[in-house]
Amino acid sequence: MKRKIAAAAALAAAALTASACSSSSGNNATPQGALSTQGAGKTVTVWIMNDAQKGWPDVVNAAKAAFEKETGAKLKIEWQTWSNYTTKLDTALLSGNAPDALELGNTQTAKYINAGSFVDLTSVKSQFDNSAQWLDSLAASGQSPDGSKTYAVPYYAGARVLIYRKDLFAAAGVTTAPATLDELSTDLAKVQAKNAAVPNFSALYLPGKDWYTAASFGAGTYGVKGVIAKASGSSWSGTLTDPTFVNGVKTWYSLQKKYSVGGATVDESNQDALMAKGNIAAIIGAGWEAGSVVDPKAGNPALAGDLAEIPVPGTAAGTPTPAFLGGSDLAVPTHAADPGLGAEFLRIFTDTANQTMLAKFAIPNNKTLISAYEAASPANQATGEAAKAATWFIPNSPNWSGADETALQTAFSAVATGTDPATALGTAQTTILGDLNAQ
Amino acid sequence: MYLSETSSPRAAPRGLLRTDASGTVDRLGRHQDQDQDQDLRAPGKDPSTTMSAIQSDSRERGVEPSEGRAPAPPPGRRRGATVQGRYIPYILILPAIVALVGVMGYPLLRVILLAFQNVNSYLRLAVPSLDRWIGFQGFTRVLSDAQFWHVVWRTFLFTFEVVTLSVALGLVFALLLNRVSRWAKIFVSTVLMFVWAIPALVTGTVFRWLFAGIGGVIDYICYLLGGSGMKNHDWFANANEGLYVVVAAAVVWGALPFLVLGLNAAMTQVPRELVEAARVDGANPVQSFRHVILPIIRPFLLLCTSLSFIWDFQVFTQIWSLRQNAPEPGYWTVGVYLYEEGFTSSHYSTSSVISVAMILLMLAVLVAYIRQVVKIGGQG
């Protein structure tokens, strides 16, 4: 028995010592970025979202070929998905398993920049094509809070638009696209009446957990500055329960109650597949979602000529409901095996040639190529208009986390099932402010 | 004295037995009636032959030198154990212990240490020099949070519901399996194996589709059975309905294979003669189950109930995939709550406090489980 106690004590002591010794030196200064082309014999790992694999594989392949030719390194692309991505990044960026370059959402960068997890690319920023014309909001998401240092490079942007079945609208007597929310409501009523016999028909399908869309309606009446929370000095105050914001949310709820069937507690991840089934006349989604609806493998190619896109109408003609300006950034982790090569890949991936190719499918990262984007297809025009108009963003704080997004999803889903909006948003606001104001 | 040292513990001579409140206990502190249970397990034996069995066993162990069978071991030593040999079991188990300590012991230690620190943001994880020891502050904060207690209460209710349902249904199906033809039994067992093989994430996804508001099969069946209001019923709108009906169904469904097959196997230990004798004596099926089958499968039943409690207390995956990676607070059981706090919000220390609290809450059941395992294992 005594031997056992001694052994247990020794083990505990060893473990404690090991844990104390394992903490890193905590050096907060991030290494300065440099571009490297000495890649002979090395393998460079890159994490890219599978949106690129589905949407613009040619862009990725062209960048890969150019990179391998120039540096002699082999490029290994590991495709990622958005769900629980930050959980994966949290551990990967602190361990020896970090990739040499990665993509992440523009709402996710603040946390990692604040913790010094990315290489400082300020000194090499000028070598990236079009860096002086980067889209302001995308560029801001990759910079330090004061804007002096760049840690992440913009990749592409997106905004949500109204995608609708113009054949169903025409059959109900609607020939011109609605320009205001009131016109939209009237048109949807006509479409709903015409298709009353179709089971589970939704004139406008609005999933309850699609908080981006619901908050966009709120921002339409509240304004685009300080949506969700407003910073005053170093503390945040909540704006979700502001009566003007709640009014916009009530508009969203009334559209949802009248014209949407069955989506109160689900999110928007399968709305394209549902629209492809044929009993939904309109959805609010990213421009490329129209492509998913008519995709030969996952959708219904017969609908190919029947879809049209417009920016989501707002309260007044000419002012659309503000869209959330989403997008992705690219960064190099500080613990990367070869940050120089990673940065070089990012330079090639975002150069003018590749961004021009990308501009056919998504909003490119700089203002000079926006016209190329809009010219590529009528769908792009709607997204371009939405992106150029007033857009809103989440509170830009390193404390913004997935839990805040879950709280918003829960709140809007509760509104969709009948809870009073002020109460539901109040609950979300308590959670969000608790996170944002945490020390 | 040699007699008592060399004989097997099971054959403790009468003089060394003592009786206390919990029954007859031998020199090693083990209950004598336990040995009787053990004998019952061997088919063909009944309680009346137990004592003679024990006595005949002790004779077979070579304690009687006069018979000239296996030579008695040298005095002062246990049979088959040399001085070095006494350490052989420990040496053999050492690699497993090292692996366990490395894989499970170190993380467990870190979780306990984290519970006393303030690592509640990614920044503090990335820059360890910012970490501070805050002692029991983390504990006070979590324990005074009303949401924590709501979550604990909800978890207990959920676990109680799921364990009761799964064990009850498990017993029913296990009994049923004994009554059907051999082919039906093989078929059902195979199907149960396939169900067992399905990962919890897939179960959650499939149940989400089944219970979907539009296009869900369950709604359609309810509608066909006459509930016209069920046409597009949203099962997840009310968190109580979603958790105690849909999630419980998914978890019970996944838990049944182990319970049914395990309990059925335990029931094969029931001697057929006993059941027939009970039937002859006029017992109806319920009485026969309560007084004959249940006592015999009791050890295994206690084991499975403890295991079920531990597994169902920790349920996470089904809830996560049923709510599409964003469960509402009404669905948070302790497992989901500590993931949300720890990984989604990056409040690592708070999550560690909740983990420690979870272990302590389950401690009573863990102790009961370990005791049961030792009891059953010691009867070998």
Interface residues (C-beta under 8 A of the other chain):
Chain A: L11 A12 A15 L16 A18 S19 S23 S24 G26 N28 S83 N84 T86 T87 D90 L93 L94 K111 Y112 N114 A115 G116 S117 N200 K209 V261 G262 G263 A264 T265 V266 D267 S269 L274 P398 N399 S401 G402 A403 E405 T406 Q409 T410 S413 A414 T417 D435 A438
Chain B: V101 G105 Y106 L109 R110 L113 N120 S121 Y122 L123 L125 A126 V127 P128 S129 L130 D131 A212 G213 I214 G215 N232 D234 F236 A237 Q324 N325 A326 P327 E328 P329 E340 E341 F343 T344 S345 S346
